């Protein structure tokens, strides 16, 4: 049972207090796509624009110094939050997607060649697949993948066969955005390191919901997005081990990322500026800090426990619906994500019908086409929970899905 004072938490999220045209309250169950923001984050954004805004790391005037100080304070908050050893290991990006592309381009192009292998998993989001496909196209490297079992877990029995001295990088999600599976990151990192491979962890669905420690994981790279963790859209973090980032060439070129520029050559800046070309999303990066502080104040372990209890409740209520099949492992083994199909019903019809009851869920392939192909389905419905969701909302979802089935039945 949840320890969170959800009623109190909900008062901090203004967007949740709205009704649709028919007067039905918004039930927001699409948190895996993007979360909502508390007032403190919204206030921070407006505060920055009203009082502190200037370009960062440029010029010595007072306002620029103040915005630079706030920008760097946010980086240090992120560093502490994920357990990084140094703020040089924390790069502001535009999100998970850019973080993975940065590594695939900068580290990948410098370290892979024909005959090398990239090990992925069958449950990856397209943003942790396509950058590696592109890297393979450029270098002639080969893609392999850890299979997913019928229960929606990584089949680690295959690891010894899939890992070899040819493997240069393993890229996996910490939590699946469809199955909710919580992957054994440390175990995969250890096995990968034993053959000399590096590991990138897509932590987009993990950092918002569980306390993570990149140093304990011993991961080489970790990418995540602010917009899924109560922060602004358009900003994210790439963590990388300092010695790796130090040795990597810059990804994007431009202002801020240089030490010196002549008409025909340049030398890159030190970390972390080397990977932050151009004007960053200044206010959004600064407002990541109140998002982190909010999560820390509530407590990540309480948040995960609350979400898991909502997922368990959803499983209980939905399980009796004829033809409804859950994707992924049993509720005790996963995060607060409940995806399902209903025999004979299109996922898009289910989502549209429950939207008519004021309930926001996502339908489709959720940017995981290979996973859906493996599961033999073309689309699914996904309800994903966060700290502000209630048991009453889960009940509404279940009632609505039951009505949908009866309507189409
Ligand atoms: N990986 C996973 C597991 C995700 O859920 C998402 C977001 N749907 C991404 C990567 C991509 O994140 P973003 O769109 O913020 O770059």
Boltz pocket constraint, residues with backbone or C-beta under 6 A from the ligand:
constraints:
  - pocket:
      binder: B
      contacts: [[A, 32], [A, 33], [A, 94], [A, 95], [A, 96], [A, 97], [A, 98], [A, 125], [A, 127], [A, 128], [A, 173], [A, 175], [A, 176], [A, 177], [A, 202], [A, 204], [A, 205], [A, 225], [A, 366], [A, 367]]
      max_distance: 6.0
